[in-house]
């Protein structure tokens, strides 16, 4: 992927990994727009020179309106990154967890599909472009305190694989970004060894610039998650990660 001459939309780019990647694309020479829900963050990014668009991926009409506004301003758009996501703790012994599960699935999975559906026709008409979906190491190695998060990211992985197959021959590529724990958005509190955001973004941009661009962007820190089943470490690692269930209210382990 030539990062110096792209027109990129980062949905969910108002904070954390998305915001840093938007800045990295811009620094490489691309034209970058950002979509998100925070008016303050969008205003700050607009002051930095980014296109800024209000979008709520849980609202189909919001996604459609944002799509129309983005394409009106950036008809040459060729890259869409779907970053929006939430990470919520759930105690599956308590039926009250269902609200968190619904929110997680609607944002992480259905929200991703809404964004992809909104922009795929444009990219197919262009005959060239890239959709970048975002999953997680947790898609491949569950983190038991966040069951719906793991399920949603595993689903986005499967969806990305199917999307890539269906778009084969259209000129539109599908790239899956698979972050490990990254020291942003509070993840550093749950994962003391989380990868520094700057290091993560540097490695991601290096991998994206490879020719050909890999179908999956796997930084070194996520390889143990991605290949745990293949390497025979899956059961032991899930058992280790299950110790984190103690963080759930009322749990001792």
C-alpha positions in Angstrom: 0.0 0.0 0.0 1.4 3.4 -1.0 0.8 5.4 2.1 1.9 8.7 0.5 -1.0 9.2 -1.8 -4.2 7.8 -0.3 -7.4 9.4 0.6 -8.3 7.8 3.9 -11.4 7.8 6.2 -10.8 6.5 9.8 -14.1 5.8 11.4 -13.6 5.7 15.1 -10.5 7.9 14.7 -11.2 10.5 17.5 -9.1 8.7 20.1 -6.6 6.0 20.8 -5.3 3.8 18.0 -7.6 5.4 15.4 -6.4 8.9 16.1 -2.8 7.9 16.1 -3.2 6.0 12.8 -5.0 9.0 11.2 -2.0 11.1 12.2 0.4 8.5 10.8 -1.4 8.4 7.4 -1.3 12.1 7.2 2.4 12.3 8.1 3.0 9.8 5.3 1.4 12.1 2.8 -2.2 10.9 2.6 -5.3 13.0 2.8 -7.1 12.0 5.9 -10.7 12.4 7.3 -11.8 11.2 10.7 -15.3 10.1 11.8 -16.5 9.8 15.4 -19.0 10.8 18.0 -17.1 13.3 20.2 -17.7 16.9 19.1 -14.7 18.2 21.0 -12.4 15.6 19.5 -13.7 16.3 16.0 -13.1 20.0 16.5 -9.6 19.4 17.7 -8.8 17.2 14.7 -10.4 19.7 12.3 -7.9 22.3 13.7 -5.1 19.9 12.9 -6.3 19.9 9.3 -8.3 16.6 9.2 -11.7 16.3 7.7 -14.0 15.8 10.6 -17.4 14.0 10.4 -19.9 13.1 13.0 -20.8 9.4 12.8 -22.5 7.0 15.2 -21.9 3.4 13.9 -24.9 2.1 15.9 -27.2 4.4 13.9 -27.8 3.4 10.3 -29.0 6.9 9.3 -26.0 8.5 10.9 -23.7 6.2 8.9 -25.5 7.0 5.6 -25.4 10.8 6.3 -21.7 10.6 7.1 -21.0 8.6 4.0 -22.8 11.2 1.8 -20.9 14.0 3.5 -17.5 12.3 3.2 -17.9 11.4 -0.5 -19.2 14.9 -1.3 -16.0 16.4 0.1 -13.6 13.5 -0.8 -14.9 11.9 -4.0 -11.5 10.3 -4.5 -11.8 8.3 -1.2 -10.0 5.0 -1.6 -9.3 3.7 1.9 -11.8 3.2 4.8 -10.7 2.1 8.2 -13.4 0.8 10.6 -12.0 1.4 14.1 -15.1 2.0 16.2 -15.4 -0.4 19.2 -16.2 -0.8 22.8 -14.6 -3.1 25.5 -17.0 -4.0 28.3 -16.7 -6.3 31.3 -19.5 -8.9 31.6 -20.4 -11.4 34.4 -22.2 -14.1 32.6 -23.7 -15.4 35.9 -25.7 -12.2 36.0 -28.4 -11.8 33.4 -27.9 -8.0 33.6 -24.8 -8.5 31.4 -27.1 -8.7 28.3 -27.2 -5.0 27.9 -23.4 -4.8 27.6 -23.5 -7.8 25.2 -26.0 -6.0 23.0 -24.0 -2.7 23.0 -20.8 -4.6 22.2 -22.2 -6.6 19.3 -24.1 -3.6 17.8 -21.0 -1.4 17.9 -18.2 -3.8 17.1 -19.8 -6.2 14.7 -23.0 -4.6 13.3 -21.4 -1.1 13.3 -18.5 -2.5 11.2 -20.9 -4.0 8.8 -22.9 -0.7 8.5 -19.7 1.2 7.6 -18.6 -1.5 5.1 -22.0 -1.5 3.5 -22.0 2.3 3.2 -18.7 2.6 1.4 -18.3 -0.7 -0.6 -20.4 0.4 -3.6 -18.2 3.5 -4.0 -15.0 1.6 -3.8 -16.2 -1.1 -6.2 -17.3 1.6 -8.7 -13.8 3.1 -8.5 -12.3 -0.4 -9.2 -9.7 0.1 -6.6 -9.4 0.8 -2.9 -9.0 -0.8 0.5 -11.2 -1.6 3.4 -9.3 -2.0 6.7 -11.3 -3.8 9.4 -10.0 -3.9 13.0 -10.2 -7.0 15.2 -8.0 -7.9 18.2 -5.7 -10.6 19.5 -8.7 -11.4 21.7 -10.5 -12.6 18.6 -8.1 -15.5 18.6 -7.4 -15.9 22.3 -10.4 -15.0 24.4 -10.2 -12.8 27.5 -12.9 -14.3 29.7 -14.0 -11.1 31.5 -15.0 -9.7 28.1 -16.9 -12.5 26.4 -18.9 -10.5 23.9 -15.9 -8.4 23.0 -14.1 -11.6 22.1 -17.1 -12.9 20.2 -17.6 -9.7 18.3 -14.0 -9.5 17.2 -13.9 -13.2 16.2 -17.0 -12.4 14.1 -15.4 -9.4 12.4 -12.4 -11.7 11.5 -14.7 -14.2 9.9 -16.7 -11.4 8.2 -13.4 -9.9 6.8 -12.4 -13.2 5.4 -15.8 -13.6 3.6 -15.7 -10.0 2.4 -12.2 -10.5 0.9 -13.4 -13.5 -1.0 -16.5 -11.8 -2.3 -14.6 -8.7 -3.4 -11.9 -10.7 -5.2 -11.5 -9.3 -8.7 -13.1 -5.9 -8.0 -9.8 -4.2 -7.2 -11.0 -3.6 -3.6 -8.7 -5.2 -1.0 -9.6 -6.2 2.6 -7.0 -5.8 5.2 -7.5 -6.9 8.8 -5.7 -5.1 11.6 -5.2 -7.3 14.6 -4.0 -5.2 17.6 -2.7 -6.7 20.9 -3.3 -4.8 24.1 -2.1 -1.3 23.3 -1.4 1.3 26.0 -4.4 3.6 25.2 -8.0 3.9 26.3 -7.3 2.4 29.7 -6.0 -0.9 28.4 -2.7 -0.3 30.1 -4.6 -0.7 33.5 -5.7 -4.2 32.6 -2.6 -5.1 30.7 0.5 -3.7 32.3 2.6 -5.1 29.5 0.5 -3.3 26.8 2.4 -2.2 23.8 3.2 1.5 23.7 0.9 3.3 21.2 3.8 4.9 19.3 5.6 1.5 18.9 2.4 -0.1 17.7 1.6 2.5 15.2 5.1 2.5 13.8 5.0 -1.3 13.2 1.5 -1.1 11.7 2.5 1.5 9.1 5.6 -0.5 8.2 3.5 -3.6 7.6 0.9 -1.7 5.6 3.5 -0.3 3.3 4.8 -3.8 2.4 4.2 -5.0 -1.2 2.0 -6.9 -1.2 0.1 -5.6 1.9 -0.6 -8.6 4.1 -4.2 -9.7 4.5 -3.6 -9.5 8.3 -1.6 -6.8 10.0 0.1 -8.7 12.8 2.6 -6.8 15.0 5.0 -9.0 16.9 3.1 -8.4 20.1 0.0 -10.2 18.8 1.6 -13.3 17.3 1.2 -15.3 20.5 -2.5 -14.6 20.4 -3.0 -15.2 16.7 -1.2 -18.5 16.6 -2.0 -19.9 20.1 -4.1 -22.8 18.8 -1.6 -23.7 16.1 1.3 -23.6 18.6 -0.5 -25.7 21.2 -0.4 -22.9 23.8 -4.1 -22.0 23.6 -5.5 -23.9 26.7 -2.7 -22.8 29.0 -3.0 -19.2 27.9 -6.8 -19.1 28.3 -6.4 -20.6 31.8 -3.9 -17.8 32.6 -6.2 -15.2 31.3 -9.1 -16.6 33.2 -7.4 -15.4 36.4 -8.6 -12.0 35.4 -12.2 -13.0 36.2 -11.3 -11.8 39.7 -11.7 -8.2 38.4 -15.5 -8.8 38.0 -17.5 -7.3 40.9 -18.3 -9.9 43.6 -15.8 -12.4 42.2 -12.8 -13.7 44.0 -11.5 -15.8 41.1 
